[in-house]
Structures are given as structure tokens and as C-alpha cells.
Amino acid sequence: MNYNATEKGYYGEFGGAYIPEMLYPNVEELRQNYLKVMVEPDFKKEFDQLLKDYVGRPSPLYFAKRLSEKYNTKVYLKREDLNHTGAHKVNNTIGQILMAKRLKKTRIIAETGAGQHGVATATVCALMGMKCVVYMGEIDIARQAPNVARMKMLGAEVRPALSGSRTLKDATNEAIRDWINNPVDTHYIIGSAIGPHPYPDMVTRFQSIISEEIKWQLKEKEGRENPDYVVACIGGGSNAAGTYYHFLHEPEVGIIAVEAAGKGVNSGESAATSALGKEGVIHGCKTLLMQTNDGQITEPYSISAGLDYPGVGPLHAHLYTSGRGEFYSATDDEAMNSGLELTQLEGIIPAIETSHALAIFKHKTFKPDDVVVISLSGRGDKDLDNYIKYFNL
Ligand SMILES: Cc1ncc(COP(=O)(O)O)c(C=O)c1O
């Protein structure tokens, strides 16, 4: 089975580019150019250099001794939380800002949920001297205040999305509306492995540095390139896509995805997209989507702003329906407790999104000699207030 995007951007039956006519020239320009640009030696050189000197890559692969002892297995953490700006998101924004420059764009727009993608976008815009507008749901603006302040300080304009659940989906709607109105000078930096083709594939390729590094780092530490499992949380699915990429066609590597169950998969307040979703189209791609019987999008819920999205990237929809990936969903409570557990066992405060991946130990028992690599997608500074309130610290 093939788990990479086809030329038209399909992963099995999912993907494609379902876009309004007004967006066609933009998306088509990107589709025709992205693969060519990504292999240009100048582009690669600039991308690699910035990842090294600006982002601080390679990010460490850390053997978590106390966590391993607790769960009687070998746990490695891929430390994307140590990247400049505090999450994996910056790998993609560096790639896309360089792409935008090659395409002669002068204005950048983005959507954000947790604010990490917004901060990563505002950061690269400051770096390149580009104008930046970030759309963010009104609810997320309130629950991720430190990131809103960072974006403003970096010179970005943060525009609130006031419709629907006032979270990530609604911010994405606003960003698409902006792009339709500004088709010539603007590049839309989508922050996850979602959207019309070529976005899911382009974002996945920029994030694939994560699994590229895991391979040689694990070889150094364990004498083999392939772990038994790779684990990641899934919002739209970019940290997961990057973590899985070089293992997708290695059948001995188990691929594990953890989605946000919110207050419980069947509580009516959930973002467990694969478990609850049916095939549908959202933000330009065909994927698994939470919807009513007549096809209206169901409002998602998760304590984590970055996982609070009713759809999932088309690669992940394919991994789910083909059975290549094992999918779990973690409740708010399981995630928060797993975040506190990591903090107190390893001295690492994870983002609440990442805490969902760590909740895998509440759902699956690994063997003592299994090597389990978990994507530590982001750091928890932005979530301190939420942790403190939740645990009454
Ligand atoms: C730290 C962190 N992890 C994970 C995610 C989820 O996004 P994705 O599924 O694209 O990795 C986000 C989104 O904001 C995030 O900030």
C-alpha cells in the first residue's frame, strides 16, 4: 500500500483539492512549483541552514529513564519542544516562508489554534521582513494569551474569528476568506497537514525532518534505525506526519496516533475525529470529518486549543481506514494527568496537545524491550495557567 500523496494529492480516497474557483490560481501555482522548489540546491541550503542555526536542529532524542521505568518499556522523547518558538510548527513555517519568497509573495496570512503556529509564522515574518496577519478564534485568544502577546510583539496583526465555536476551524475559515480577497500578493501558511493539495504533502515534507533525525539518532543509541513504535498527538496531524514519514513504509514500525477525546468520545464534547468522523470535505480536502447526518460540521471540543479541530489530515484518514495506524483517543483528564506526570518524572512541562500523546500509556501496554518514540511536539509555557487552574496548584 502507498502512504504518500499521489500527484493529485490523494492518500487512498482522501485528499485532493476542493477549492472555490477564486483560489484556483494560487493553489495551482503552488502545486506546480512546490516539489521543484524544494529540491533546488539553493532552497535546500537555506532551509537546512535556518533549521540548524535558527531553530536549533537537530532536536535531541532523549531517553526518558524514569518514564521508561514507570511503564516498563523503553521510551524516547523527540524534543521538538526545544525548537526555537517552542514547538514543531517552526519547521514548516521556515519552509513555507522560503517558498513564499520564491513565489514573490509579500504578505503572509495564517490560522492558529494553540497559537504555536501563529507564533512560528509571526517569527519567520519578522525574520524575513514580511507583513503578517494571523487569524485566531476568540476562545483560543483567551486560553492561549501568552502566545497572542508574543505574536503582537513580533509585529503580527492578530484578527479574532468570531463565528461558530470561535476556535481553529473558524480561524481557518477567516484565513481562506482573506486569501480569496487577496489572491495575488498573499501566501497562506497553513499550519498543519490539512487543506487542499499540495498543502498536506508540502507540510508533511517540511516536517519529515523529525523522522529523518529519529532514524540516525536511534541508530546511535540503540544500534538500529527503526523503533517498534512512533507515537504522536493529532490535531490536523503535522507533528504526527513528520514523525511517521520515514517509517510509513517500514511495516515493522507501529504507527500510533492519539486524538483528543475531550470529555469522552461519546460525550458530545469531543475532537476524536477519526473515531467520530465520516467522509466529508473541509477546508479544501476530502477527509474524515465530524458532521451531522445531513453533513453539517459538528463543533469540536478539547481542552487543548491545538487539537480542537473537527477534521484530520488526509494522510491520517488513510492510515486510520487502511489499518496502518493504531488510533486512540485521550480525554482531557487523561491528558492533563499525563502532562503532570511527565513534568514530575522527567522535569519537562509539555504543551497540553503533547500531553495527549503521553496519555498513550493509559491505553496501551508495551513490552519491556519495545522502543517507543514519542513526539514531544511542544513545550507547556503557553499552558501554565491552564495546568495551574486545572490542578489547583
Ligand atoms: C505543541 C503542539 N502540538 C500539536 C499540535 C497539533 O497540531 P498538529 O496535529 O498539526 O501537529 C499543536 C497545534 O497547535 C501544538 O501547538
The ligand as a Gaussian input file, in Angstrom:
#p B3LYP/6-31G(d) Opt

LIG

0 1
 C        2.517000      21.779000      20.647000
 C        1.513000      21.332000      19.635000
 N        1.396000      20.027000      19.363000
 C        0.495000      19.566000      18.458000
 C       -0.360000      20.442000      17.813000
 C       -1.364000      19.865000      16.861000
 O       -1.100000      20.166000      15.531000
 P       -0.607000      19.055000      14.518000
 O       -1.585000      17.926000      14.625000
 O       -0.641000      19.732000      13.208000
 O        0.766000      18.646000      14.918000
 C       -0.280000      21.820000      18.052000
 C       -1.156000      22.756000      17.371000
 O       -1.234000      23.902000      17.636000
 C        0.691000      22.273000      19.002000
 O        0.825000      23.578000      19.281000

